Amino acid sequence: MFFDPLYFIFALPALILGLYAQFKVKSAFSKYSRVRNTTGITGAQAARRILDANGLTHVDVERTQGMLSDHYDPRSKTLRLSPAVYEGPTLAAVGVAAHEAGHALQDKTGYAPLQLRSAMVPTVQIGSWLGPIIFLAGLFMSLTPLAWAGLILFGATAVFALVTLPVEFNASNRAKQLLVSQGILAPQEMGGVNKVLDAAALTYVAAALQAIMTLLYYASLLMGRRD
């Protein structure tokens, strides 16, 4: 089996950050899932209030399965919330629900990074698995143009991860503002929400770092082969 210590030099920083981010998310969500908000509003109710107040009555709010599987689907105009978020009258639940509602608002206003990310999905789905195959085939067969083609195709994954950052940060900022401005949470309750959403944002930073470092590793192999 091929083993390259150089890979771990590139991968280790992203791995450490990723593990730390996952720990922070689980820790913050677990803690603030036990803190009931003063209004007693659930995540589903908070999302519905935000959507309706912004003219998005046509966007459905559905319960889905899984832990932290919450997401907004721009194709079907549906906001799907995990059980703990959908049903929970907690700081964590309304924070996550408001974040997903923030994506629906981005969709409504034509937020450019969200549109770009959505347009990139088909390319990324192909490039994330086909790119490395083409790259390795070109590398081991000494077909440099083919290796570069695979590298460029995989590069879409790194670009996608970078584009995701402003999308997620902006959705969280919208959520924090709307929760207070619409009276869902009191200002003094926002500390818990901030910790949950900031921890979640860190996971996207880790994902972007991982994609970039993997791309740099592939590039180092190709440049080394050329030398």
N, C-alpha and C positions, 0 to 999 in steps of 0.2 A: 504494500500500500504506500502511495506517495505521501511523504510527510515533509512539510516545509516550515521550519521554525520562523521564517520571515513572516508567514501569515499571522502568527500570534502577536507579532510586534505591531502589525496594523490593526488586528481585530481586538486586542485586549482593552484599549481605552473605551471603545464602544460597548464591549461586553460588560465592563465594570459599571459604566454609566447606565446601561440598560437594566442591569440587576438592581442598582440603586433606585432607579426610577420606578421599577415595578414594586419594590419594597415601599417606597413613599406613597404610591397610589393606593396600594392595599391597606397600608397603615392609616392614611388619612380618611379613606372611604369607610373603613371599619369604625374608626373613632367617631366620625360625624354622622354615621348612619345610626348611631345611638343617641344623637342629640336632636330632640324634637324641636321644630321651629315654632315660634310663638303663635303663628296664625293657624297652625295645624293643617296647612295645605299640603297635599301630596305632590309628588313630582309630575304626575299626569295633569293634575289641576293647574299647577304652575305653568306648565307648557301650554296648556289650552288657553289660559288667561293671556299669556304673552302673544300667542299666535292670533287670537281674536282681536286683541287691542291693536295689532298691526295689520289688520285686514287680511289675515291668512286663515279665514274660517274654513276654507276648502282643504287645508292640510289636516290629515287624520293623525291622531295620536293613538298608537296601538301598543299593546303589551307583547313583548317577545321573550323568548327563553334565553337563559345564559346569564353569566355573571359579568356585569359591565359590558354588555353587548349593545349598548345604546348607540343609535345612529340615526341620521336623517337621510332618507332616500330621495334625491332630487328628481328621479325618474317618475316615481309614483306619487310624489309629494306626500310622503308619509314619514312621520316621526315615530320611531320604535324605541320603547323603553324597557329595560330589564325589570324583572319583578320587584326588586328592592327599590328601584327608582320610581317605577310606575305607582306603586302602592305606598311608598314610604313618606310620612309627613316629617321628614328630617332635613337638616341642613345639607347633607350630602345629596339627597334625592333631588331637592329643588335646584341645587347648583348644577348637577349633571343635566337635568331636564332643561334648564334654561340655556345651558351651553348648546344642546342639540337644537333648541328653538332658534338660537343664534345662527345656526347653519341655514335654517329655513328663511330667516331674514336676509342672509347673504344671497340666497337663491332668488328671492323676490327683487332685490335691488341690483342684481347682475354683478355681484362682487367679482372682480376680474380673476383673482387667484382661485376662487372656487370654480369658475368656468374653465379655467386652464386645467385645473386638476381633473375635473370631470372629463374633459376632452382627451386627457392623457391616459385614462384608465385602460382602454384597449391595447395601446402600445406597451404600457407597463406590464400588463398581464402576460403579454408575449415575451417581452424583453427580459423579464425577471428570471425566466427559466430557459429560454432559447438562447439568450445572449451568452451566458457562460458556456453552453455547449458549443456554440460556434467559435467562441474565443479559444477554448481548449483544443478544439479540432485544428484550428489554424495554427496554434502555438506548437503542438506536437508534430504537425505535418510540415512545419516551417513555411506555412503559407501566411506571410505577414499581412497582406490585405484582408484575408479572411478573419484573422485574429483581431484586426482593427475594427472590422465590421461588427464582430461580436461584442467588442468593448464598447463601441458606440451604442449598440442596441441595449446593452445592460446599463449604460449611462443614463438612460431614460428613467431608471429606477431611482437613481440619486437625484435627478432633477425633480422627480415626482415628490420625493421626500422633502426636498427643500421648499417646493411650492406649498406643501402641506402645512408648513410652519406658520405662515401668516394667516392661513385659513383657520387654523385651530386657535391661534392667539387672538385673532379678531373675534371669533365666536365667544371665547371666554370673556373678553372685554365687554362685549354686548350684553352677555348674561349678567355680569356683575352690575352693570348700570341699570338694566331693566328690573332686576329683582328688587332694588331699592325704589326706583322711580315709580313702579307700579304697586308698591305697598305689599309685596309678597314677603319680604324680609325687612326687619329693622336694620339700620346701619350697623348697630353693634353686633349683629349676627353674621356679618360678612366675613369676619376673620376665619371662621370654619370653612365657608365656601371658597375663599381665596386659597386656602391650603389644599383643598381637594382639587380645584381646577389647575392650580399651579403645578401640583404633582403630576397631574395628567398631561400637562403640556411638556413636562420633562421627558415623558416617554417618546414624544414625537421628536424631540431634540436627539435622543439616543438613537432612534431609528434613522434619522438623517445622517448622523455621524457614522453609523454602521454602514450605510449604503455608500457614503463617500470614501470611507477607509477601504472597503472592499474594492471599489473602483480603482483607487490608488494602488492597491496591491496588484490587481490585474495589470495595470499600466506599468508597474515596476517590473513584472515578469516579462512583459513584451519589450520594454526598453532594454532590459538586461540581455534578452535573447539577441536583440539587434547588435548590442556591443560585442 
